[in-house]
Every structure is written in structure tokens, then in C-alpha cells.
Amino acid sequence: MSETRIEHIIIPANFEHSGVHRLEADVPWYCIYCGATRGEPHQGLSFDGSRRPAVTMWLNPCGHVESYEAIRSWLKVHRVGRRAEGQWSL
């Protein structure tokens, strides 16, 4: 049995992040919709107004698009420890 791959991601902490509010989390590296392995993570830019913070991005080979809002909701449901704006919370 193989171990579940875990990746550290950085995503906007909320929809209107003002370019500064971010959330960091260690997440199992599978699609939240079908369970297939996610694509390789890479650094990209989010955009909210005039600021463009660095975030983690990926393309799923299964074709599902996991929005940052969907990832934040998944984190809440699964109670995965995460750090938002420098503070750890659940």
C-alpha cells in the first residue's frame, strides 16, 4: 500500500484577498471530486485588483477544476490544519 502524497499549498485566504491574505495548508494530493492524482504543483499569480500574490496552481489530468473556494471548503469539512495570515487554525 502506498502512502498518500502530501503537498504544501498557498492559496488566497478568501475571494477578495486584497492581494495579501493567504492560506497555507498541507493537503493530500488528489482531486476532491474523483480522487485521481492532481497535476504537478507550480507557482503562479492570483489577481485581486492591483496586487498579484504568488499562489500554488495545478492542472488536474482528470479534467476537474478545483477552485480555491472549493479547496477552502474542503479544508473546513476535513478539518485539515492550516495557517491563514500567519495563524494556525482549524
C-alpha positions in Angstrom: 0.0 0.0 0.0 1.5 3.4 -1.0 1.5 6.4 1.2 -0.8 9.4 0.3 1.2 12.2 -1.3 1.0 15.4 0.7 1.8 18.8 -0.8 2.1 22.2 0.8 -0.1 24.8 -1.0 -0.5 28.5 -0.7 -3.9 29.9 -1.9 -5.9 33.1 -1.4 -7.5 33.0 2.1 -10.8 34.3 0.7 -12.3 35.5 -2.5 -11.4 39.2 -2.0 -7.9 38.7 -0.6 -6.7 42.2 -1.5 -3.5 40.6 -2.7 -2.2 39.9 0.8 -4.4 37.4 2.6 -3.3 33.9 2.0 -3.8 30.5 3.4 -1.2 27.8 3.6 -2.1 24.1 4.1 -0.6 20.6 3.7 -3.2 18.7 1.6 -3.5 15.1 0.3 -2.6 15.4 -3.4 -5.7 14.0 -5.0 -8.7 15.6 -6.8 -11.5 16.4 -4.3 -14.1 15.4 -6.9 -12.8 12.0 -8.2 -9.8 11.0 -6.1 -7.4 10.9 -9.1 -3.9 12.3 -8.5 -3.6 16.1 -9.1 -1.3 17.6 -11.6 2.1 18.9 -10.6 2.0 22.0 -8.4 3.7 25.1 -9.6 3.9 28.7 -8.5 1.6 31.2 -10.3 -0.1 34.5 -9.7 -3.5 35.3 -8.3 -5.1 38.6 -9.1 -7.3 40.8 -6.9 -7.4 44.4 -8.1 -3.9 45.7 -8.5 -1.9 43.1 -6.5 -0.7 39.8 -7.7 0.4 37.4 -4.9 2.2 34.1 -5.5 -0.1 31.1 -5.1 0.1 27.4 -5.8 -1.5 26.3 -9.1 -2.1 22.9 -10.8 -4.0 21.3 -13.7 -5.7 18.0 -12.9 -5.2 15.3 -15.6 -8.7 14.1 -14.8 -10.1 17.4 -16.1 -11.7 18.6 -12.9 -11.2 22.2 -12.0 -10.7 22.7 -8.2 -11.4 26.4 -7.4 -9.7 28.0 -4.5 -13.1 28.3 -2.9 -13.7 24.6 -3.3 -10.3 23.9 -1.7 -11.1 26.2 1.2 -14.5 24.5 1.7 -12.8 21.0 1.6 -10.3 22.2 4.3 -13.2 23.3 6.5 -15.1 20.0 6.2 -12.0 17.8 6.6 -10.6 19.9 9.5 -7.1 19.9 8.0 -4.7 22.1 10.0 -3.9 25.2 8.1 -2.2 28.6 8.5 -4.2 31.6 7.4 -2.5 35.0 7.5 0.3 33.7 9.8 -2.0 32.0 12.3 -2.7 28.3 12.6 -6.4 27.4 12.8 -8.9 24.7 12.1 
